[in-house]
Amino acid sequence: MRILARSLYLGLGWLGLGLGILGIVFPLFPSAPFLLVAVWAFSRSSPELAERIRNHRLAGPFIRDWQDEGVISPGVKLTAMAMMAAMFAYVHLAAGLGPWEEAAVAAVLLAVAGFILSRPSRRTAE
């Protein structure tokens, strides 16, 4: 059973890493959530791979900030808010949803925005 669980976590880690890399190439596809899933899954199957992502020169600082202290940098917050606003503008202007569906999308986006904005923007001083 332990071998099966390790294999599943390893597969999930590679899937998350692959989707995270796609998110770097395609601007509207998120990379950070998939990289976080990859690090989480690799930490249970291959800690060496998890550490390689955490120590990556570009992605590593963002991953470590989130995992260690729940920090989302101001630039990332601004980008997230802009993307959510753009997606809601699309839903409102072009998607053709009814008022209840549009309200549901707005409620989800507001909840996510509230969570993102409630996270600290900087690490605590050590």
C-alpha positions as CSV (number, residue, x, y, z in Angstrom):
1,M,0.0,0.0,0.0
2,R,2.8,2.4,0.8
3,I,4.3,1.9,-2.7
4,L,1.0,2.7,-4.3
5,A,0.6,5.9,-2.2
6,R,4.1,7.0,-3.0
7,S,3.5,6.3,-6.7
8,L,0.2,8.3,-6.7
9,Y,1.9,11.3,-4.9
10,L,4.8,11.1,-7.4
11,G,2.4,11.1,-10.3
12,L,0.5,14.0,-8.9
13,G,3.7,15.9,-8.3
14,W,4.8,15.4,-11.9
15,L,1.3,16.4,-13.2
16,G,1.4,19.5,-11.0
17,L,4.9,20.4,-12.2
18,G,3.9,19.9,-15.9
19,L,0.8,22.1,-15.5
20,G,2.9,24.7,-13.6
21,I,5.4,24.8,-16.5
22,L,2.5,25.2,-18.9
23,G,1.3,28.1,-16.8
24,I,4.7,29.8,-17.3
25,V,4.4,29.5,-21.1
26,F,0.7,30.4,-21.4
27,P,-0.1,33.7,-19.6
28,L,-3.7,33.1,-18.7
29,F,-3.0,29.6,-17.2
30,P,-2.0,29.8,-13.6
31,S,1.4,28.3,-12.6
32,A,1.7,28.9,-8.8
33,P,-1.2,26.7,-7.7
34,F,0.1,23.8,-9.7
35,L,3.6,24.3,-8.4
36,L,2.3,24.3,-4.9
37,V,0.5,21.0,-5.5
38,A,3.7,19.6,-7.0
39,V,5.8,20.6,-4.0
40,W,3.1,19.2,-1.6
41,A,2.9,15.9,-3.5
42,F,6.7,15.6,-3.9
43,S,7.2,16.3,-0.2
44,R,5.3,13.0,0.4
45,S,7.0,11.0,-2.4
46,S,10.3,12.6,-3.2
47,P,11.5,15.3,-0.8
48,E,14.5,15.9,-3.1
49,L,12.2,17.0,-5.9
50,A,10.2,19.2,-3.5
51,E,13.4,20.9,-2.4
52,R,14.5,21.5,-6.0
53,I,11.3,23.4,-6.7
54,R,11.6,25.3,-3.4
55,N,15.1,26.3,-4.2
56,H,14.5,27.2,-7.9
57,R,15.9,30.7,-8.5
58,L,12.7,32.1,-10.0
59,A,9.7,30.1,-8.5
60,G,11.4,29.2,-5.2
61,P,11.0,32.4,-3.3
62,F,7.2,32.6,-4.0
63,I,6.7,29.0,-3.1
64,R,8.8,29.3,0.1
65,D,7.0,32.5,1.1
66,W,3.6,30.8,0.8
67,Q,4.6,27.5,2.4
68,D,6.5,29.1,5.3
69,E,4.4,32.1,6.2
70,G,1.4,32.3,3.9
71,V,2.8,35.4,2.2
72,I,1.5,36.6,-1.2
73,S,3.6,39.5,-2.6
74,P,1.9,42.7,-3.5
75,G,2.7,42.2,-7.2
76,V,1.1,38.8,-7.2
77,K,-1.9,40.2,-5.4
78,L,-2.2,43.0,-8.0
79,T,-1.9,40.6,-10.9
80,A,-4.6,38.3,-9.3
81,M,-7.0,41.1,-8.8
82,A,-6.5,42.4,-12.4
83,M,-7.0,38.9,-13.8
84,M,-10.2,38.4,-11.7
85,A,-11.5,41.8,-12.8
86,A,-10.8,40.9,-16.5
87,M,-12.5,37.5,-16.1
88,F,-15.6,39.2,-14.5
89,A,-15.7,41.8,-17.3
90,Y,-15.7,38.9,-19.8
91,V,-18.5,37.1,-17.9
92,H,-20.5,40.3,-17.6
93,L,-20.1,41.5,-21.2
94,A,-19.6,38.5,-23.4
95,A,-20.4,35.2,-21.7
96,G,-24.2,35.5,-21.9
97,L,-24.9,34.3,-18.4
98,G,-28.1,35.0,-16.6
99,P,-28.2,37.3,-13.6
100,W,-28.0,34.5,-11.0
101,E,-25.0,32.8,-12.7
102,E,-23.3,36.1,-13.0
103,A,-24.0,36.8,-9.3
104,A,-22.5,33.4,-8.4
105,V,-19.4,34.1,-10.4
106,A,-19.1,37.5,-8.7
107,A,-19.5,35.9,-5.2
108,V,-16.8,33.4,-5.9
109,L,-14.4,36.0,-7.2
110,L,-15.1,38.3,-4.3
111,A,-14.4,35.4,-1.8
112,V,-11.2,34.6,-3.5
113,A,-10.2,38.2,-3.7
114,G,-10.9,38.6,0.0
115,F,-8.7,35.6,0.9
116,I,-5.9,36.8,-1.3
117,L,-6.0,40.3,0.1
118,S,-6.2,39.0,3.7
119,R,-2.8,37.2,3.3
120,P,0.3,39.0,4.5
121,S,2.3,40.8,1.8
122,R,5.7,40.4,3.4
123,R,7.6,37.9,5.6
124,T,7.8,38.8,9.3
125,A,11.1,40.1,10.4
126,E,13.5,37.5,11.6
